[in-house]
Amino acid sequence: MKTALPLILALLLVTACSGPEKPTVTLYLAMQRGDIEQIERHIRWGSDMNRLNREGYTPLQVAVKNGRTAIVRLLLRSGVEVDKPDREGRTALWHAIMGGHTLIADLLRKAGAHMEATAWMLDAAHLGMRKRETVEYLVRHGADLEARDEKGDTPLLIAIRQGNHKLAKHLVKAGADVRAVDAQGRSALQIANSLGLGDIALLLKRNGAT
């Protein structure tokens, strides 16, 4: 019995040592740093990988917003909730597309992420996005460029009201109707002229607006 006791204690010690390594920094800090080793420790340790941080984002959304593809892959393999919304109700895929991270967006869609291309195109316009990748990705996945918001404006009309020349240019190139009119019957060109937006007015004229 005396001989067996040290052996049992040794086995218990080996078992304890073979468990997952405890993270040495918080998940929040690991995500901010992009520390893959610490993130892996949190996954093995059983940390809640879907919990919102103090800014209201999940770990997956933080990785997406920072364009960290390797960490996105790691989190997806670990089984995180791909469509878990942030504090504002926006998903990781929404953040990927708005940030122009198209490779990450493809990874999320492959993992089953839900997409609302038309609604998100209107979001992009309202938020003053300027990324060509955002417009092209949404159009490629079925966004209706002539959809209207609650005020009756298309994404192009929204961009014009904001004086967002870059977005207007991307939308026109993607096929937006330059002859669209608002709820009051004013054309895109009339709105641009009334706001003194000569560069946008010229863009519209060059593409058929009258």
N, C-alpha and C positions, 0 to 999 in steps of 0.2 A: 504493500500500500504506500510505504514511504517512497519507493522508487517511482510509482505511478503518478504521485502528486506533482513533482516537478515537470513531468511530461505533459500532464493536463494543463498546467499553468503556461507552459511554453506554447501549447497549441492554441490556448485562448489568446495569448499575446500575438501570435502570428495572425489569427483571425481578425483581431482588432486592428492590427497594422495594415491588413489587406483591404480595409474598407476605403470608401472614396475620400479623397483628400478634401479637407474643409477649405472653403474659399477664404482668402485673407483680406479681401476688400469687398465692399458691398456690390450687389449686382448693378446698382445705379452707377457707381464709379467705374466698374468694369466696362459697362456699356459706353460710358463717356470716353473712356480711354481706348476702346476697341481692343481690350485685352482678351484675346481668344482663350488663353490658358485659364484665366479666372472665370470666364463665362462657362467653359467646359466643366470646371469644378462646381459651379452653381447648378448646372444641369444634373451632374452626377449626385450632388448633395441633396437634390430634391427641392431646390428653391422654386418659388412660384414664377414661372417664366412668362406668365400672361398678366402679371400685376402692373398697373399703371404707376409710373414714377411721379415725382412731385410736379412735373410739368404736364402730366396727364397722358403720357405715351407708354405703350408697351415696349419691352425690349426689342421686339421685331420692328416696331415703327422707328425706334431710335436708330437701329442699324440701317434701315431703309433710308431715312432722312439724311444719314451721313454717307450714303452710297457704299456701305461696307458689304460687298457681295459675299465674301467668305463667311462672315458672321450670319448673314441672312440664310445661307445654305445650311450652316450649323444649326440654327434655330429651327428651320423647317424640318431638318432630319430628326430633331428632338421632339417634334410633334406639337409645337405651339399652335395656338388658335390663329389661323391665317387671317380671318375676318374679324378678329376682336377689335372693336372700335376704340378710338381714343376719347378723350373727354368731350371733344366736339362732334363725336359720331363718325369720324373719318377713319378709314381702314389703312392698313399698310400699303395696299395696292394704290389707293388714292394718293398717298404721299409719294410713292415711287413714280407715278405718272406725272404728278405736278412738279416733281424735282427733275424730270427728264431722265430718270434712271430706268431706261427701257429694258436692259438686260435683267435687272432685278424684277421689273414688272412681269417679264416673261416667266421668271422662276415662280413668282407668286401665283400667276394664273395657272401654271402647270400644277401647283399645289392645291388648286381648287378655289382660289380667291374669286370673289364675286365682283363684277365690273358693271358700272352704269355709265357707259361712254357718253351718251348725250347729256345727261345731267352734269357729268363732270366737265364737259366742254363749257357749259354755262358757268360752272364754278370757276374754271380757269379764267374765263373772261372777267367775271366779277372781281376776282382776286388780282387782276392785272398781270397775269402771267405773260412772260415774253419768250419762253422757250419753244423753239421750233419742234423739238422732239416731242413735247407734250401734245401739240396740235396734231402732228403727223401720227402719233401713236393712237390717239383717240379716234381720228378719222379712219385709220386703218382697221380699227375694231368696231366700226359701225356708228360713230357719233353723227347725229343729224345736225349739219351746220345751219340749218334754217329753223331749228327749234327755238321757241320763244320762252323768255322768262315771265315772271308774273306781271311785268310792266309792258310786255309785248315786244321786247327787243331780242334780236338774234345775237349770237356771240360777236358778230362783226359790228353791229350797232352799239353794243356795249363797249367794245374796244374803241370805237370812234368817240363816244361820249367821254371816255377817259383820256383821250389823246394818246392812246397806246399804239403808236405807229408800228412797232415791231409785231405786236400781236395781229394788228389789222393786216399787215403784209403777209404773215404766215397763213391767216385765214383765207385771204384772197387767193393765194397760191394753192391752197388746199381745195378751192372751188366754192367758197362762200359767195352768195349772190350780192354783187355790188349794187344792184338796183332795189334791194330790200327797203321797205318803208316801215316806219314805226307805227304805233297805235294811233297817232295823230295824223298819219298820212304823209309825214315828212320823209324824204328819201335820205339814204346814207350820205349822198353828196351834199344835200341841203344842210344836214346836221353838221357835217365837217366844215362847210363854209360859214355857217352861223357861229361856230366856235373859233373861227380863225385858224383852222388847221390846214394850212396850205399844202403841207407835205402829204397828208392823208387824202385831201381832195385830189391832188395830182395822181396819187396811187389809184384812186377810184376811177378817175377819168381814163387813165391808161388801160384800165381793164374793163371799159365799156359803160361806165356810169354816165348818166346824162342829167 
